[in-house]
């Protein structure tokens, strides 16, 4: 008679391996959370942001006025995009070249930026970003689901399960 297979040891080895693999993106997310947008505190970005943030904060996100302010930011904004992976503008192919860690930081950045703006509407910002960056519907669903999961967007009654 053979002893029945006990998968416990195999499952525990697998669980530890997954934990080991997940530690790399977790560490990267923690590192990014500490250094997010620090390039804005040095030149050539600082003077640009000193001048234009008050104008951005009073303009409606995505409006012609907002777009004109962004266009006027010139080299300071170009430097920021070149030095920060959480912006689609950092990459030749935009969002298509980003990693999951880039996307998480991008979404958190969009949420925080929406809170700073006059309108404070992440749902509207997501719609604007979808068109601006040509985001696929499936990716938009993932971004919205993530935002809902963390309470950044309201849950959809009857459709969203409560988070643990």
DSSP file (Angstrom, degrees, kcal/mol; ACC not computed):
  #  RESIDUE AA STRUCTURE BP1 BP2  ACC     N-H-->O    O-->H-N    N-H-->O    O-->H-N    TCO  KAPPA ALPHA  PHI   PSI    X-CA   Y-CA   Z-CA
    1    1 A X              0   0    0      0, 0.0     2,-0.3     0, 0.0     0, 0.0   0.000 360.0 360.0 360.0 132.5    0.0    0.0    0.0
    2    2 A X        -     0   0    0      1,-0.1     2,-0.3     3,-0.0     3,-0.0  -0.623 360.0-113.1 -92.3 150.0    1.4    3.4   -0.9
    3    3 A X        -     0   0    0     -2,-0.3     3,-0.1     1,-0.1    -1,-0.1  -0.621  39.2-108.7 -77.5 134.8    1.3    6.4    1.3
    4    4 A X        -     0   0    0     -2,-0.3     2,-0.2     1,-0.1    -1,-0.1  -0.340  40.3 -99.3 -63.4 146.1   -1.0    9.2   -0.1
    5    5 A X        -     0   0    0      1,-0.1     2,-0.6     2,-0.0    -1,-0.1  -0.449  30.5-154.0 -67.9 133.7    0.9   12.2   -1.4
    6    6 A X        -     0   0    0     -2,-0.2     3,-0.5     1,-0.1     4,-0.4  -0.947   7.2-170.1-110.2 111.8    1.0   15.1    1.0
    7    7 A X     >  +     0   0    0     -2,-0.6     4,-2.8     1,-0.2     5,-0.2   0.422  59.7 100.4 -83.0   1.6    1.4   18.3   -1.0
    8    8 A X  H  > S+     0   0    0      1,-0.2     4,-2.6     2,-0.2    -1,-0.2   0.920  83.2  45.0 -56.9 -50.3    2.0   20.5    2.0
    9    9 A X  H  > S+     0   0    0     -3,-0.5     4,-2.4     1,-0.2    -1,-0.2   0.916 114.7  49.0 -62.7 -43.2    5.8   20.7    1.6
   10   10 A X  H  > S+     0   0    0     -4,-0.4     4,-2.3     1,-0.2    -1,-0.2   0.921 112.3  48.6 -61.9 -44.1    5.6   21.3   -2.1
   11   11 A X  H  X S+     0   0    0     -4,-2.8     4,-2.7     1,-0.2    -2,-0.2   0.901 111.0  50.1 -63.2 -41.8    3.0   24.1   -1.5
   12   12 A X  H  X S+     0   0    0     -4,-2.6     4,-2.4    -5,-0.2    -1,-0.2   0.896 110.3  49.8 -66.3 -39.8    5.2   25.7    1.2
   13   13 A X  H  X S+     0   0    0     -4,-2.4     4,-2.1     2,-0.2    -2,-0.2   0.927 112.9  47.6 -61.6 -43.9    8.2   25.7   -1.1
   14   14 A X  H  X S+     0   0    0     -4,-2.3     4,-2.6     2,-0.2    -2,-0.2   0.925 110.7  51.4 -61.9 -45.5    6.1   27.3   -3.8
   15   15 A X  H  X S+     0   0    0     -4,-2.7     4,-2.2     1,-0.2    -1,-0.2   0.904 110.8  48.1 -59.8 -43.1    4.8   29.9   -1.5
   16   16 A X  H  X S+     0   0    0     -4,-2.4     4,-2.3     2,-0.2    -1,-0.2   0.870 110.9  51.6 -66.5 -36.5    8.3   30.8   -0.3
   17   17 A X  H  X S+     0   0    0     -4,-2.1     4,-2.5     2,-0.2    -2,-0.2   0.921 109.8  48.7 -66.7 -42.8    9.5   31.0   -3.9
   18   18 A X  H  X S+     0   0    0     -4,-2.6     4,-2.6     2,-0.2    -2,-0.2   0.918 110.9  51.2 -62.0 -42.5    6.6   33.3   -4.8
   19   19 A X  H  X S+     0   0    0     -4,-2.2     4,-1.1    -5,-0.2    -1,-0.2   0.909 109.9  50.1 -59.7 -42.3    7.4   35.5   -1.8
   20   20 A X  H  X S+     0   0    0     -4,-2.3     4,-0.5     1,-0.2     3,-0.4   0.924 112.5  46.4 -62.3 -44.8   11.0   35.7   -2.9
   21   21 A X  H >X S+     0   0    0     -4,-2.5     3,-0.8     1,-0.2     4,-0.6   0.868 110.5  53.1 -66.5 -36.9   10.0   36.7   -6.4
   22   22 A X  H 3X S+     0   0    0     -4,-2.6     4,-2.0     1,-0.2    -1,-0.2   0.713  92.3  75.4 -71.2 -19.7    7.5   39.3   -5.1
   23   23 A X  H 3X S+     0   0    0     -4,-1.1     4,-2.6    -3,-0.4    -1,-0.2   0.828  88.0  59.8 -64.9 -30.2   10.2   40.9   -2.9
   24   24 A X  H <X S+     0   0    0     -3,-0.8     4,-2.3    -4,-0.5    -1,-0.2   0.965 109.9  38.5 -65.0 -52.6   11.9   42.6   -6.0
   25   25 A X  H  X S+     0   0    0     -4,-0.6     4,-2.7     2,-0.2    -1,-0.2   0.868 115.3  55.1 -66.8 -31.6    8.8   44.6   -7.1
   26   26 A X  H  X S+     0   0    0     -4,-2.0     4,-2.3     2,-0.2    -2,-0.2   0.940 109.9  46.1 -62.6 -45.7    7.9   45.3   -3.4
   27   27 A X  H  X S+     0   0    0     -4,-2.6     4,-2.7     1,-0.2    -2,-0.2   0.914 112.6  50.3 -62.5 -42.7   11.4   46.7   -2.8
   28   28 A X  H  X S+     0   0    0     -4,-2.3     4,-2.7     1,-0.2    -2,-0.2   0.913 109.9  50.3 -63.5 -41.7   11.3   48.8   -6.0
   29   29 A X  H  X S+     0   0    0     -4,-2.7     4,-2.3     2,-0.2    -1,-0.2   0.915 111.5  48.4 -61.7 -42.5    7.9   50.2   -5.0
   30   30 A X  H  X S+     0   0    0     -4,-2.3     4,-1.3     2,-0.2    -2,-0.2   0.930 111.8  49.3 -63.0 -44.7    9.2   51.1   -1.6
   31   31 A X  H  X S+     0   0    0     -4,-2.7     4,-1.7     1,-0.2     3,-0.4   0.922 113.0  47.3 -60.2 -44.1   12.3   52.8   -3.1
   32   32 A X  H  X S+     0   0    0     -4,-2.7     4,-1.2     1,-0.2    -1,-0.2   0.854 105.1  59.1 -67.3 -34.2   10.1   54.7   -5.5
   33   33 A X  H  < S+     0   0    0     -4,-2.3    -1,-0.2     1,-0.2    -2,-0.2   0.824 109.8  45.1 -64.2 -28.3    7.7   55.8   -2.8
   34   34 A X  H  < S+     0   0    0     -4,-1.3    -1,-0.2    -3,-0.4    -2,-0.2   0.844 122.5  33.6 -81.2 -36.4   10.6   57.5   -1.1
   35   35 A X  H >< S+     0   0    0     -4,-1.7     3,-1.9    -5,-0.1     4,-0.3   0.306  79.4 145.2-107.2  10.6   12.2   59.2   -4.1
   36   36 A X  T 3< S-     0   0    0     -4,-1.2    48,-0.0     1,-0.3    -3,-0.0  -0.255  80.7 -12.0 -54.0 126.4    9.0   60.0   -6.1
   37   37 A X  T >  S+     0   0    0      1,-0.1     3,-1.9    43,-0.1    -1,-0.3   0.616  85.2 139.4  60.0  18.7    9.4   63.3   -8.0
   38   38 A X  G X   +     0   0    0     -3,-1.9     3,-2.0     1,-0.3     4,-0.2   0.755  60.8  73.6 -64.3 -20.8   12.6   64.3   -6.2
   39   39 A X  G >  S+     0   0    0     -4,-0.3     3,-1.2     1,-0.3     6,-0.4   0.746  83.9  68.9 -63.0 -20.0   14.0   65.6   -9.5
   40   40 A X  G <  S+     0   0    0     -3,-1.9    -1,-0.3     1,-0.2    -2,-0.2   0.635  89.5  63.5 -70.9 -12.2   11.5   68.5   -9.1
   41   41 A X  G <  S+     0   0    0     -3,-2.0     2,-0.3    -4,-0.2    -1,-0.2   0.472 102.4  52.1 -92.6  -1.6   13.5   69.8   -6.2
   42   42 A X  S X> S-     0   0    0     -3,-1.2     4,-1.7    -4,-0.2     3,-1.2  -0.890  94.0 -52.8-129.8 161.4   16.7   70.5   -8.3
   43   43 A X  T 34 S+     0   0    0      1,-0.3    -2,-0.1    -2,-0.3    -3,-0.0  -0.467 111.6  28.7 -74.3 147.6   17.3   72.4  -11.5
   44   44 A X  T 3> S+     0   0    0     -2,-0.1     4,-0.6    -4,-0.1    -1,-0.3  -0.981 130.6  41.2 -90.4   6.2   16.3   72.5  -14.2
   45   45 A X  H <> S+     0   0    0     -3,-1.2     4,-2.7    -6,-0.4     5,-0.3   0.884 101.0  66.6 -81.8 -38.4   13.0   71.4  -12.8
   46   46 A X  H  X S+     0   0    0     -4,-1.7     4,-2.9    -7,-0.3     5,-0.2   0.906 102.5  44.9 -55.6 -50.7   12.6   73.4   -9.6
   47   47 A X  H  > S+     0   0    0      1,-0.2     4,-1.8     2,-0.2    -1,-0.3   0.866 113.4  52.5 -63.3 -34.7   12.3   76.8  -11.2
   48   48 A X  H  X S+     0   0    0     -4,-0.6     4,-2.5    -3,-0.2     5,-0.2   0.948 113.3  42.5 -63.8 -48.7    9.9   75.5  -13.8
   49   49 A X  H  X S+     0   0    0     -4,-2.7     4,-2.2     1,-0.2     5,-0.3   0.858 109.8  57.8 -69.5 -34.5    7.7   74.0  -11.1
   50   50 A X  H  < S+     0   0    0     -4,-2.9     4,-0.4    -5,-0.3    -1,-0.2   0.909 115.2  38.4 -58.5 -40.7    8.0   77.1   -8.9
   51   51 A X  H  < S+     0   0    0     -4,-1.8     4,-0.4    -5,-0.2    -2,-0.2   0.891 125.7  32.7 -76.8 -40.8    6.6   79.1  -11.7
   52   52 A X  H  X S+     0   0    0     -4,-2.5     4,-2.6    -5,-0.2     3,-0.3   0.704  94.7  78.1-101.0 -20.6    4.0   76.8  -13.1
   53   53 A X  H  X S+     0   0    0     -4,-2.2     4,-2.7     1,-0.2     5,-0.2   0.921  95.5  52.2 -58.2 -44.4    2.5   74.7  -10.3
   54   54 A X  H  > S+     0   0    0     -4,-0.4     4,-0.7    -5,-0.3    -1,-0.2   0.888 112.2  46.8 -58.8 -35.4    0.3   77.6   -9.1
   55   55 A X  H >> S+     0   0    0     -4,-0.4     4,-0.8    -3,-0.3     3,-0.6   0.896 112.2  49.6 -70.8 -40.4   -1.1   78.0  -12.6
   56   56 A X  H >< S+     0   0    0     -4,-2.6     3,-0.6     1,-0.2    62,-0.3   0.885 106.4  57.0 -64.1 -38.5   -1.6   74.2  -12.9
   57   57 A X  H 3< S+     0   0    0     -4,-2.7    61,-0.3     1,-0.2    -1,-0.2   0.700 110.2  43.6 -69.2 -18.8   -3.5   74.1   -9.6
   58   58 A X  H << S+     0   0    0     -4,-0.7     2,-0.3    -3,-0.6    -1,-0.2   0.552  99.1  85.2-102.1  -9.0   -6.0   76.7  -10.8
   59   59 A X  S << S-     0   0    0     -4,-0.8    59,-0.5    -3,-0.6     2,-0.4  -0.667  86.8-108.7 -92.3 147.6   -6.6   75.3  -14.3
   60   60 A X    >   -     0   0    0     -2,-0.3     3,-2.3    58,-0.1     6,-0.5  -0.618  45.2-104.2 -73.4 127.1   -9.1   72.5  -15.0
   61   61 A X  T 3  S+     0   0    0     -2,-0.4    -1,-0.1     1,-0.3     3,-0.1  -0.268 103.3  11.6 -56.8 131.6   -7.2   69.3  -15.8
   62   62 A X  T 3  S+     0   0    0      1,-0.3    -1,-0.3     2,-0.1    -2,-0.0   0.276  97.0 129.3  86.4 -10.1   -7.3   68.6  -19.5
   63   63 A X  S <> S-     0   0    0     -3,-2.3     4,-2.6     1,-0.1    -1,-0.3  -0.208  75.9-106.7 -71.3 167.3   -8.7   72.0  -20.5
   64   64 A X  H  > S+     0   0    0      1,-0.2     4,-2.2     2,-0.2     5,-0.2   0.887 123.3  53.7 -60.3 -38.7   -7.1   74.2  -23.1
   65   65 A X  H  > S+     0   0    0      2,-0.2     4,-1.9     1,-0.2    -1,-0.2   0.929 109.8  47.1 -60.9 -45.5   -5.8   76.4  -20.3
   66   66 A X  H  > S+     0   0    0     -6,-0.5     4,-2.4     1,-0.2    -2,-0.2   0.931 111.5  50.3 -62.0 -46.9   -4.2   73.5  -18.6
   67   67 A X  H  X S+     0   0    0     -4,-2.6     4,-2.4     1,-0.2    -1,-0.2   0.852 108.4  53.1 -62.2 -35.7   -2.6   72.2  -21.8
   68   68 A X  H  X S+     0   0    0     -4,-2.2     4,-1.7     2,-0.2    -1,-0.2   0.889 109.0  49.2 -67.0 -38.8   -1.2   75.7  -22.6
   69   69 A X  H  X S+     0   0    0     -4,-1.9     4,-0.6     2,-0.2    -2,-0.2   0.933 111.6  49.0 -64.7 -45.6    0.4   75.8  -19.1
   70   70 A X  H >< S+     0   0    0     -4,-2.4     3,-1.2     1,-0.2     4,-0.3   0.919 110.1  51.2 -60.3 -44.2    2.0   72.3  -19.6
   71   71 A X  H >< S+     0   0    0     -4,-2.4     3,-1.0     1,-0.3    -1,-0.2   0.854 106.2  55.7 -61.9 -34.4    3.3   73.3  -23.1
   72   72 A X  H 3< S+     0   0    0     -4,-1.7    -1,-0.3     1,-0.2    -2,-0.2   0.619  87.9  78.5 -74.2 -12.1    4.9   76.5  -21.5
   73   73 A X  T XX S+     0   0    0     -3,-1.2     3,-1.1    -4,-0.6     4,-1.0   0.681  71.0 161.5 -73.4 -17.0    6.8   74.3  -19.0
   74   74 A X  H <>  +     0   0    0     -3,-1.0     4,-2.3    -4,-0.3     3,-0.4   0.039  58.7   8.4  46.4-126.7    9.3   73.4  -21.8
   75   75 A X  H 3> S+     0   0    0      1,-0.2     4,-2.6     2,-0.2    -1,-0.2   0.807 125.8  58.8 -62.5 -34.0   12.7   72.1  -20.8
   76   76 A X  H <> S+     0   0    0     -3,-1.1     4,-1.8     2,-0.2    -1,-0.2   0.924 111.2  41.1 -62.9 -43.5   11.9   71.7  -17.1
   77   77 A X  H  X S+     0   0    0     -4,-1.0     4,-2.7    -3,-0.4     5,-0.2   0.887 112.9  54.2 -71.4 -38.6    9.0   69.3  -17.9
   78   78 A X  H  X S+     0   0    0     -4,-2.3     4,-2.2     1,-0.2    -2,-0.2   0.907 108.9  49.6 -60.5 -40.9   11.0   67.5  -20.6
   79   79 A X  H  X S+     0   0    0     -4,-2.6     4,-1.2     2,-0.2    -1,-0.2   0.904 109.7  51.9 -63.1 -41.5   13.8   66.9  -18.0
   80   80 A X  H >< S+     0   0    0     -4,-1.8     3,-0.7     1,-0.2     4,-0.4   0.946 110.9  46.1 -61.7 -48.8   11.2   65.6  -15.6
   81   81 A X  H >< S+     0   0    0     -4,-2.7     3,-1.0     1,-0.2     6,-0.2   0.896 110.6  54.0 -60.7 -39.7    9.8   63.1  -18.1
   82   82 A X  H 3< S+     0   0    0     -4,-2.2    -1,-0.2     1,-0.2    -2,-0.2   0.742 115.0  40.4 -66.7 -23.0   13.2   62.0  -19.1
   83   83 A X  T << S+     0   0    0     -4,-1.2     2,-0.4    -3,-0.7    -1,-0.2   0.278 105.6  67.5-111.5   9.8   14.2   61.2  -15.5
   84   84 A X    X   -     0   0    0     -3,-1.0     3,-1.4    -4,-0.4     6,-0.2  -0.911  56.1-163.9-139.9 109.5   11.0   59.6  -14.1
   85   85 A X  T 3  S+     0   0    0     -2,-0.4     5,-0.1     1,-0.3    -1,-0.1   0.609  81.7  76.9 -67.1 -15.0    9.7   56.3  -15.4
   86   86 A X  T 3  S+     0   0    0     19,-0.1     2,-0.5    12,-0.1    -1,-0.3   0.485  81.7  81.7 -79.1   1.2    6.2   56.7  -14.0
   87   87 A X  S X  S-     0   0    0     -3,-1.4     3,-2.2    -6,-0.2     4,-0.3  -0.913  75.4-143.1-104.5 127.8    5.4   59.0  -16.9
   88   88 A X  G >  S+     0   0    0     -2,-0.5     3,-1.6     1,-0.3     6,-0.4   0.824 100.9  68.5 -55.0 -29.9    4.4   57.5  -20.2
   89   89 A X  G 3  S+     0   0    0      1,-0.3    -1,-0.3     4,-0.1    -4,-0.1   0.643  84.0  73.0 -65.6 -13.0    6.4   60.3  -21.9
   90   90 A X  G <  S+     0   0    0     -3,-2.2     2,-0.3    -6,-0.2    -1,-0.3   0.789  93.9  62.5 -66.9 -28.4    9.6   58.8  -20.5
   91   91 A X  S X  S-     0   0    0     -3,-1.6     3,-1.4    -4,-0.3     5,-0.1  -0.733  80.4-129.5-109.8 147.3    9.3   55.9  -23.0
   92   92 A X  T 3  S+     0   0    0     -2,-0.3    -1,-0.1     1,-0.3     4,-0.0   0.870 114.5  34.5 -57.4 -37.6    9.5   55.9  -26.9
   93   93 A X  T >  S-     0   0    0      1,-0.3     3,-1.4     2,-0.0    -1,-0.3   0.047 103.0-141.8-108.4  24.5    6.3   53.8  -27.0
   94   94 A X  G X  S-     0   0    0     -3,-1.4     3,-1.9    -6,-0.4    -1,-0.3  -0.198  73.6  -0.9  57.7-137.6    4.6   55.3  -23.9
   95   95 A X  G >  S+     0   0    0      1,-0.3     3,-1.9    38,-0.3    -1,-0.3   0.794 123.7  71.6 -57.4 -31.6    2.6   53.0  -21.6
   96   96 A X  G <  S+     0   0    0     -3,-1.4    -1,-0.3     1,-0.3    -2,-0.2   0.784  99.6  47.3 -57.7 -28.3    3.4   50.0  -23.8
   97   97 A X  G <  S+     0   0    0     -3,-1.9    -1,-0.3    -4,-0.2    -2,-0.2   0.444  93.9 104.8 -92.5  -0.9    7.1   50.2  -22.6
   98   98 A X    <   -     0   0    0     -3,-1.9     2,-0.2    -4,-0.3   -12,-0.1  -0.359  62.5-133.0 -83.1 160.4    6.2   50.5  -18.9
   99   99 A X     >  -     0   0    0     -2,-0.1     4,-2.3     1,-0.1     5,-0.1  -0.547  31.9-102.5 -98.6 170.9    6.4   47.8  -16.2
  100  100 A X  H  > S+     0   0    0      2,-0.2     4,-2.3     1,-0.2     5,-0.2   0.889 125.3  53.0 -60.0 -38.8    3.7   47.0  -13.6
  101  101 A X  H  > S+     0   0    0      2,-0.2     4,-2.3     1,-0.2     5,-0.2   0.920 107.8  50.6 -63.7 -43.1    5.8   48.9  -11.0
  102  102 A X  H  > S+     0   0    0      1,-0.2     4,-2.7     2,-0.2    -2,-0.2   0.924 110.9  49.9 -56.9 -44.5    5.8   52.0  -13.4
  103  103 A X  H  X S+     0   0    0     -4,-2.3     4,-2.7     2,-0.2    -2,-0.2   0.878 108.7  51.1 -65.5 -38.8    2.0   51.7  -13.8
  104  104 A X  H  X S+     0   0    0     -4,-2.3     4,-2.3     2,-0.2    -1,-0.2   0.940 113.4  44.6 -64.1 -46.1    1.4   51.5  -10.0
  105  105 A X  H  X S+     0   0    0     -4,-2.3     4,-2.5     1,-0.2    -2,-0.2   0.902 112.8  52.8 -64.4 -39.3    3.5   54.6   -9.4
  106  106 A X  H  X S+     0   0    0     -4,-2.7     4,-2.7    -5,-0.2    -2,-0.2   0.932 109.9  47.3 -59.9 -47.2    1.8   56.3  -12.4
  107  107 A X  H  X S+     0   0    0     -4,-2.7     4,-2.3     2,-0.2    -1,-0.2   0.909 112.8  48.5 -63.6 -42.7   -1.7   55.6  -11.0
  108  108 A X  H  X S+     0   0    0     -4,-2.3     4,-2.6     2,-0.2    -1,-0.2   0.891 111.7  51.1 -63.3 -38.3   -0.7   56.8   -7.5
  109  109 A X  H  X S+     0   0    0     -4,-2.5     4,-2.7     2,-0.2    -2,-0.2   0.917 109.4  49.6 -64.0 -44.0    0.8   59.9   -9.1
  110  110 A X  H  X S+     0   0    0     -4,-2.7     4,-2.2     2,-0.2    -2,-0.2   0.894 111.6  49.3 -62.8 -39.6   -2.5   60.5  -11.1
  111  111 A X  H  X S+     0   0    0     -4,-2.3     4,-1.8     2,-0.2    -2,-0.2   0.947 113.5  45.2 -63.9 -48.5   -4.5   60.1   -7.9
  112  112 A X  H  X S+     0   0    0     -4,-2.6     4,-1.4     1,-0.2    -2,-0.2   0.882 113.2  50.8 -64.4 -38.3   -2.3   62.5   -5.9
  113  113 A X  H  X S+     0   0    0     -4,-2.7     4,-1.6     1,-0.2    -1,-0.2   0.891 107.3  53.5 -66.4 -39.3   -2.3   65.0   -8.8
  114  114 A X  H  < S+     0   0    0     -4,-2.2     6,-0.5     1,-0.2    -1,-0.2   0.883 106.7  52.9 -62.2 -37.3   -6.1   64.9   -9.0
  115  115 A X  H  < S+     0   0    0     -4,-1.8    -1,-0.2     1,-0.2    -2,-0.2   0.833 109.1  49.6 -66.9 -32.2   -6.3   65.7   -5.3
  116  116 A X  H  < S+     0   0    0     -4,-1.4    -1,-0.2    -3,-0.1    -2,-0.2   0.794  99.2  84.4 -75.5 -29.4   -4.0   68.8   -5.8
  117  117 A X  S  < S-     0   0    0     -4,-1.6   -60,-0.1    -5,-0.1   -59,-0.1  -0.136  91.6-108.0 -75.4 169.8   -6.1   70.1   -8.7
  118  118 A X  S    S+     0   0    0    -59,-0.5   -58,-0.1   -62,-0.3    -1,-0.1   0.845 117.0  40.6 -64.7 -36.2   -9.2   72.2   -8.5
  119  119 A X  S    S-     0   0    0    -60,-0.2    -1,-0.2     2,-0.1     3,-0.1   0.849  80.4-161.4 -87.3 -35.9  -11.5   69.4   -9.6
  120  120 A X        +     0   0    0     -6,-0.5     2,-0.7    -7,-0.2    -5,-0.1   0.810  37.2 143.6  61.9  32.9  -10.0   66.5   -7.7
  121  121 A X     >  +     0   0    0      1,-0.2     4,-2.2    -7,-0.1    -1,-0.2  -0.850  28.3 178.6-114.0  98.7  -11.6   63.9   -9.9
  122  122 A X  H  > S+     0   0    0     -2,-0.7     4,-2.8    30,-0.2     5,-0.2   0.876  83.7  58.1 -64.3 -37.7   -9.6   60.8  -10.5
  123  123 A X  H  > S+     0   0    0      1,-0.2     4,-1.7     2,-0.2    -1,-0.2   0.925 109.9  43.6 -59.6 -44.5  -12.3   59.2  -12.6
  124  124 A X  H  > S+     0   0    0      2,-0.2     4,-2.2     1,-0.2    -1,-0.2   0.911 112.3  53.2 -66.3 -42.3  -12.3   62.2  -15.0
  125  125 A X  H  X S+     0   0    0     -4,-2.2     4,-2.9     1,-0.2     5,-0.2   0.900 106.4  53.5 -59.9 -40.7   -8.5   62.2  -15.1
  126  126 A X  H  X S+     0   0    0     -4,-2.8     4,-2.5     1,-0.2    -1,-0.2   0.904 107.7  50.6 -61.4 -40.9   -8.5   58.5  -16.0
  127  127 A X  H  X S+     0   0    0     -4,-1.7     4,-1.8     2,-0.2    -1,-0.2   0.921 112.1  46.8 -62.8 -42.9  -10.8   59.2  -19.0
  128  128 A X  H  X S+     0   0    0     -4,-2.2     4,-2.9     1,-0.2    -2,-0.2   0.928 113.6  48.0 -64.3 -44.9   -8.5   62.0  -20.1
  129  129 A X  H  X S+     0   0    0     -4,-2.9     4,-2.8     2,-0.2     6,-0.3   0.865 105.9  59.2 -64.4 -36.1   -5.4   59.9  -19.7
  130  130 A X  H  X>S+     0   0    0     -4,-2.5     5,-1.8    -5,-0.2     4,-0.7   0.942 114.0  36.3 -57.5 -48.3   -7.1   57.0  -21.6
  131  131 A X  H  <5S+     0   0    0     -4,-1.8     3,-0.5     3,-0.2    -2,-0.2   0.928 116.9  52.8 -70.3 -45.2   -7.5   59.2  -24.6
  132  132 A X  H  <5S+     0   0    0     -4,-2.9    -2,-0.2     1,-0.2    -3,-0.2   0.882 122.3  28.7 -59.0 -41.9   -4.2   61.1  -24.2
  133  133 A X  H  <5S-     0   0    0     -4,-2.8   -38,-0.3    -5,-0.2    -1,-0.2   0.380 104.8-119.4-105.1   3.6   -2.1   57.9  -24.0
  134  134 A X  T  <5 -     0   0    0     -4,-0.7    -3,-0.2    -3,-0.5     2,-0.2   0.908  42.1-170.6  62.2  43.5   -4.2   55.6  -26.1
  135  135 A X      < -     0   0    0     -5,-1.8    -1,-0.2    -6,-0.3     2,-0.1  -0.461  22.1-116.8 -73.3 136.9   -4.8   53.1  -23.2
  136  136 A X     >  -     0   0    0     -2,-0.2     4,-2.4     1,-0.1     3,-0.2  -0.369  22.6-116.1 -68.5 148.6   -6.4   49.9  -24.1
  137  137 A X  H  > S+     0   0    0      1,-0.2     4,-2.5     2,-0.2     5,-0.2   0.872 115.1  54.5 -54.8 -39.4   -9.8   49.1  -22.5
  138  138 A X  H  > S+     0   0    0      1,-0.2     4,-2.0     2,-0.2    -1,-0.2   0.917 109.4  46.8 -63.5 -42.6   -8.4   46.2  -20.6
  139  139 A X  H  > S+     0   0    0     -3,-0.2     4,-2.7     2,-0.2    -1,-0.2   0.903 110.4  53.3 -65.4 -40.4   -5.7   48.3  -19.0
  140  140 A X  H  X S+     0   0    0     -4,-2.4     4,-2.8     1,-0.2     5,-0.2   0.913 107.8  51.1 -60.6 -41.5   -8.2   51.0  -18.2
  141  141 A X  H  X S+     0   0    0     -4,-2.5     4,-3.1     2,-0.2    -1,-0.2   0.920 110.5  49.1 -60.1 -43.2  -10.3   48.4  -16.4
  142  142 A X  H  X S+     0   0    0     -4,-2.0     4,-2.5     2,-0.2    -2,-0.2   0.916 111.9  48.1 -63.4 -43.7   -7.2   47.2  -14.4
  143  143 A X  H  X S+     0   0    0     -4,-2.7     4,-2.5     2,-0.2    -2,-0.2   0.928 114.9  45.3 -63.4 -44.7   -6.4   50.8  -13.5
  144  144 A X  H  X S+     0   0    0     -4,-2.8     4,-2.8     2,-0.2     5,-0.2   0.924 112.6  51.2 -63.7 -44.0  -10.0   51.5  -12.4
  145  145 A X  H  X S+     0   0    0     -4,-3.1     4,-2.6    -5,-0.2    -2,-0.2   0.909 111.4  48.1 -59.4 -42.0  -10.2   48.2  -10.5
  146  146 A X  H  X S+     0   0    0     -4,-2.5     4,-1.7     2,-0.2     6,-0.2   0.932 111.5  49.6 -64.2 -46.0   -6.9   49.0   -8.7
  147  147 A X  H  <>S+     0   0    0     -4,-2.5     5,-3.1     1,-0.2     6,-1.0   0.908 113.6  46.2 -60.9 -42.2   -8.2   52.5   -7.8
  148  148 A X  H ><5S+     0   0    0     -4,-2.8     3,-1.6     4,-0.2    -1,-0.2   0.909 107.1  58.5 -65.0 -41.6  -11.4   51.1   -6.5
  149  149 A X  H 3<5S+     0   0    0     -4,-2.6    -1,-0.2     1,-0.3    -2,-0.2   0.859 111.4  41.0 -56.9 -37.3   -9.6   48.4   -4.5
  150  150 A X  T 3<5S-     0   0    0     -4,-1.7    -1,-0.3    -5,-0.1    -2,-0.2   0.325 118.8-108.6 -95.2   7.3   -7.7   51.1   -2.6
  151  151 A X  T < 5S+     0   0    0     -3,-1.6    -3,-0.2     2,-0.2    -2,-0.1   0.693  85.0 123.4  76.6  18.4  -10.7   53.3   -2.2
  152  152 A X  S   <S+     0   0    0     -5,-3.1     2,-0.3    -6,-0.2   -30,-0.2   0.688  79.6  30.7 -83.7 -20.3   -9.4   56.0   -4.6
  153  153 A X  S    S-     0   0    0     -6,-1.0    -2,-0.2    -9,-0.1    -1,-0.1  -0.952 101.3 -96.1-129.5 151.8  -12.6   55.6   -6.7
  154  154 A X        -     0   0    0     -2,-0.3    -6,-0.1     1,-0.1    -2,-0.1  -0.368  43.3-107.4 -67.5 148.7  -16.1   54.7   -5.3
  155  155 A X        -     0   0    0     -7,-0.1     2,-0.7     1,-0.1    -1,-0.1  -0.349  28.5-116.0 -68.6 154.8  -17.1   51.1   -5.5
  156  156 A X    >>  -     0   0    0      5,-0.1     3,-2.4    -2,-0.0     4,-2.1  -0.864  36.3-116.1 -92.9 114.5  -19.8   50.1   -8.0
  157  157 A X  T 34 S+     0   0    0     -2,-0.7     4,-0.1     1,-0.3    -1,-0.0  -0.240  95.7   4.7 -54.7 130.5  -22.8   48.8   -6.1
  158  158 A X  T 34 S+     0   0    0      2,-0.3    -1,-0.3     1,-0.1     3,-0.1   0.360 127.5  65.2  79.3  -6.3  -23.5   45.2   -6.7
  159  159 A X  T <4 S+     0   0    0     -3,-2.4     2,-0.5     1,-0.2    -2,-0.2   0.705  85.9  65.9-117.6 -31.9  -20.3   44.8   -8.9
  160  160 A X  S  < S-     0   0    0     -4,-2.1    -2,-0.3   -12,-0.0     2,-0.2  -0.812  71.5-138.8-101.3 131.6  -17.3   45.3   -6.6
  161  161 A X        -     0   0    0     -2,-0.5    -5,-0.1     1,-0.1    -2,-0.0  -0.576  33.6 -98.9 -80.3 147.1  -16.5   43.0   -3.8
  162  162 A X        -     0   0    0     -2,-0.2     2,-0.2     1,-0.1    -1,-0.1  -0.367  39.5-119.4 -63.4 146.2  -15.4   44.5   -0.5
  163  163 A X              0   0    0      1,-0.1    -1,-0.1   -14,-0.1   -13,-0.0  -0.534 360.0 360.0 -84.4 155.5  -11.6   44.5    0.0
  164  164 A X              0   0    0     -2,-0.2    -1,-0.1     0, 0.0    -2,-0.0   0.441 360.0 360.0 -91.6 360.0  -10.1   42.6    2.9
